[in-house]
Amino acid sequence: MFIVITSQNRHHITPHAGKCRKFWKYELKDGKVTDKQVTEVEKEQSFSQSGEVLEKLLPMDIFVTTEMCDRLREKLRNIGVHVMVTAEIEPEQFICSLISAK
């Protein structure tokens, strides 16, 4: 499973998913994190500009942010991505909670 988290500051889960240019991508297998990497794109590639960022983030199963517009939410859902808007701001804590909920 691949989980992408908006993290403009590389430390916290951040809002404005459409404008975000930095994302953490986690790979989970058998309830454990097997890979974690940051993906950065130019402003022109963000969801709100051209949407080219999507190609760099795929594959992904879950997209996590603290805030996003309905249009982006629908776009992700249409390609089979589960969208989660959370109040949690710590990426590691979110991942641990997700793993323990499974």
N, C-alpha and C positions, 0 to 999 in steps of 0.2 A: 504494500500500500504506500502511496506517495502523498504526503501532506505538504502543502505550500502555505506559508505564513507571511503576511505582510509585515515588514520590519524596516521601515525607512531609516531608523537609527541603529540597526543591527543588534539592538539589545532588547527591545520590547515589541509586542504586537501593536501595530500602529493603525490609525484610521486612514481614510481617504484612499481606499484600495485602487481606485482609478488612476490616481496620481502617483502611487507608490512606484519606486524604482529599485527597491532592494527587497529581496524575499529570501526566507530560509526555506529550504526544501529538505524534508526528512523522508527517509525510506524506512519503513517498518516491516519486519518479517518475524513471524511467530512471537508477537508481543514485545519485540525489542527493536531499538533504533539501530539500523545497520549502516546508515549513511546520513550525513548532515552536511549541506553545503549552501553557500550563499550565492544567489544569482542577482546580478546588477545589470540594469539596462539604462540606456540614455533616455533623457526626458521624452524625446521624440518617439520612443518605442513603448511608452507607458500605455495602459488601457485607455486613458482619456485622450491620447493623441492618435496613435495609429493602431494600437492593439497588438503590435508585433511581439510584445512581451509574452503573449500566450504561447507562441511556438517555443520559446526558451524554457517555459515552465512545464510543458508537457513531457512525460505523462504526469497527471496528478489525479488523485481520487477525491481529495478534500482540500478546499481553499478556506483559510482562516484569516479573519480580520476583525477589527473592532468596529468598523463602520464601512458601508458600501452603498452605492446607489442600486435601485431596482433594475436598471438596464444591464449593469454588469452582472448582477446576481442571475438574471434570466439568461444572459449569454453563457455563463458557466454551466448553469443547469441544463441548458439545451445540448451541451456536449457531454453530459453525464457526470459533471463534477458536483459533489455535495458541498454546499456552501454553509459555513458556520460563522456566525457573528457572535463574538464573545466579549465579556467584560474583563476576562483574564488578560493581563498584559505581559506575563512572563511566558515566553515560548516553551521553555523546558517544563514548566508546571502544567501548561496546557497539554503537552504531549504525554506527560505522566498521567494526567487525569483521563485522557483519551484511552490510553493503554489499560488502565485499571478498570475502566467502564466496559471493556470488551469481554 
